[in-house]
Amino acid sequence: MALVLVSSAVVQEKSFSLSSSETLDNINVGIAVGRKRKFEGLATLDLFPLPNRTTQKFLNAKLQARKLKLECGSCYIPKEDEEYPRGQDAHFVCSADNVIGVADGLGGFKKRGIDAGVYARNLMSHASSMTTARATTLPACPLRILKKAASATRAQGGSTACIIALQGRKIVAANVGDSGFLVVRNGKVAYRSPVQVRGFNSPLYLHTDSCKWAQVLEVPVEEGDSIVAATDGLFDNLFEDTILNIISKGRKYEFNPRTVAQLLARVAHQMSLQKKHDTPFSKASREAGRLGHQGGKRDDITVVVANVISSAGS
């Protein structure tokens, strides 16, 4: 079962290394008693040998302090549509496995009488199940999960997709289309995933069991980073500075990731209903030579916020 489990445990990592310029006098390390030596990059463990059991405990604690995990929250606002009231977005969060995913069913299939939202929901459901059912303790592989989920999805239609997994001190993503993610660090965008489109408002997408468009991305992350994964309903309606402002406010007031995701989704929804304000979508429309569109883009909006925190003590 994939559930959003929120933890607030944060432990700062401390450095135990010595400067290469430090000179240590008369320290007994078993090899040079009473002699002056210059030690370069030696850890305190090298300087003061401990009993084996204590040493192992220290090393385990040190390794644990270095491990990271994702603290996640999500929000989904479907656009008003009497024919498809559930919308066409889908997502999943597997907190225990540090894996998240978003998908956006392609609206063009509506002309053929196909609800691509069913495809997106099935795709994310299979991806979630395959993440939690892995018979290994190794970090999840997003591309493998995406391929297996696409192969298991039998619904008609197609969807963009972005699956992200934390692997040590980096995230690895498998992305298709114009869903994607930002990595926010110290109030700035440290990374933004590229979009895959054929042209204006025409993204590449998954269908049947085809993953040939899937792009694998690897991004280093640090404790304190925030990852914002979303469908184009967010990115078409909010500029980066607005997203950053909301993330910063969330940090300042210590909002949990779910609250931040809700704020992002609600502001994006408000902008999607505007007819005069400039948005990323209206800007892209002008750049594509389509001057008739103004304001936001009415669309389903899915947002998953994942804070990178230390797993020590949790």
QUIMOHU-V969012 format. One record per residue. N is the residue number from 1. PHI is phi in radians with two decimals (999 if undefined). Layout:
n: (N:N)
phi: (PHI:PHI)
This chain:
n: (1:2:3:4:5:6:7:8:9:10:11:12:13:14:15:16:17:18:19:20:21:22:23:24:25:26:27:28:29:30:31:32:33:34:35:36:37:38:39:40:41:42:43:44:45:46:47:48:49:50:51:52:53:54:55:56:57:58:59:60:61:62:63:64:65:66:67:68:69:70:71:72:73:74:75:76:77:78:79:80:81:82:83:84:85:86:87:88:89:90:91:92:93:94:95:96:97:98:99:100:101:102:103:104:105:106:107:108:109:110:111:112:113:114:115:116:117:118:119:120:121:122:123:124:125:126:127:128:129:130:131:132:133:134:135:136:137:138:139:140:141:142:143:144:145:146:147:148:149:150:151:152:153:154:155:156:157:158:159:160:161:162:163:164:165:166:167:168:169:170:171:172:173:174:175:176:177:178:179:180:181:182:183:184:185:186:187:188:189:190:191:192:193:194:195:196:197:198:199:200:201:202:203:204:205:206:207:208:209:210:211:212:213:214:215:216:217:218:219:220:221:222:223:224:225:226:227:228:229:230:231:232:233:234:235:236:237:238:239:240:241:242:243:244:245:246:247:248:249:250:251:252:253:254:255:256:257:258:259:260:261:262:263:264:265:266:267:268:269:270:271:272:273:274:275:276:277:278:279:280:281:282:283:284:285:286:287:288:289:290:291:292:293:294:295:296:297:298:299:300:301:302:303:304:305:306:307:308:309:310:311:312:313:314)
phi: (999:-1.74:-2.15:-1.48:-1.94:-1.78:-2.15:-1.88:-1.25:-2.36:-2.17:-1.32:-1.42:-1.85:-1.65:-2.01:-1.50:-1.86:-1.16:-1.18:-1.61:-1.30:-1.93:-1.89:-1.82:0.91:-1.85:-1.45:-2.00:1.51:-2.38:-2.75:-1.35:1.30:-1.85:-1.46:-2.39:-1.93:-1.75:-1.97:1.17:-1.43:-1.40:-1.07:-1.10:-1.25:-1.40:-2.25:-0.99:-2.02:-1.01:-0.95:-1.12:-1.17:-1.05:-1.10:-1.11:-1.12:-1.10:-1.08:-1.12:-1.14:-1.12:-1.08:-1.13:-1.51:-1.30:-2.06:-2.57:-1.87:-1.85:-2.06:-2.72:-2.48:-2.66:-2.30:-2.15:-1.31:-1.28:-1.23:-2.71:-1.09:-1.31:-2.21:-1.14:-1.44:1.32:-2.21:-1.58:-2.70:-2.79:-2.57:-2.37:-2.00:-1.09:-1.12:-1.77:0.99:-2.29:-2.36:-2.73:-2.35:-2.60:-2.36:-1.06:-1.24:-1.13:-1.09:-1.25:-1.06:-1.12:-1.69:1.36:-1.92:-1.56:-1.19:-1.10:-1.11:-1.06:-1.07:-1.15:-1.12:-1.04:-1.21:-1.13:-1.13:-1.08:-1.11:-1.10:-1.26:-1.20:-1.35:-1.61:-1.07:-1.65:-2.74:-1.67:-1.23:-1.01:-1.18:-1.85:-1.01:-1.14:-1.12:-1.09:-1.10:-1.11:-1.18:-1.16:-1.13:-1.16:-1.48:-1.45:-1.86:-1.17:-1.35:1.97:-2.83:-2.76:-1.32:-2.80:-2.52:-2.03:-2.19:-2.28:-1.44:-2.23:1.17:-1.92:-2.59:-1.92:-2.10:-2.24:-2.01:-2.27:-2.36:1.65:-1.89:-1.34:3.10:-2.71:-2.07:-1.93:-1.84:-2.38:0.94:1.38:-2.25:-1.41:-1.44:-2.80:-2.33:-1.21:-1.29:-1.64:-2.05:-2.37:-1.46:-3.06:-1.02:0.99:-2.36:-1.39:-1.21:-2.69:-1.44:-2.71:0.80:-1.99:-1.47:-2.16:-1.15:-1.56:-1.09:-1.93:-1.68:-2.17:-2.16:-2.36:-1.12:-2.27:-2.26:-1.04:1.80:-1.23:-2.13:-1.87:-1.99:-1.76:-2.80:-1.47:-1.19:-1.06:-1.42:-1.22:-1.39:-2.03:-2.19:-1.30:-1.01:-1.12:-1.21:-1.06:-1.10:-1.08:-1.20:-1.07:-1.11:-1.11:-1.08:-1.17:-1.06:-1.70:1.00:-1.25:-1.35:-1.01:-1.13:-1.12:-1.12:-1.07:-1.11:-1.08:-1.05:-1.15:-1.21:-1.15:-1.09:-1.12:-1.07:-1.19:-1.14:-1.61:-1.27:-1.95:-2.13:-1.20:-1.32:-2.41:-0.98:-1.22:-1.16:-1.13:-1.12:-1.09:-1.09:-1.14:-1.54:1.46:-1.81:-1.46:-1.36:-1.56:-2.29:1.43:-1.51:-2.09:-1.18:-2.83:-1.16:-2.26:-2.11:-2.35:-2.13:-1.90:-2.21:-1.54:-1.53:-2.27:-1.36:-1.57:-1.10:1.44:-1.70)
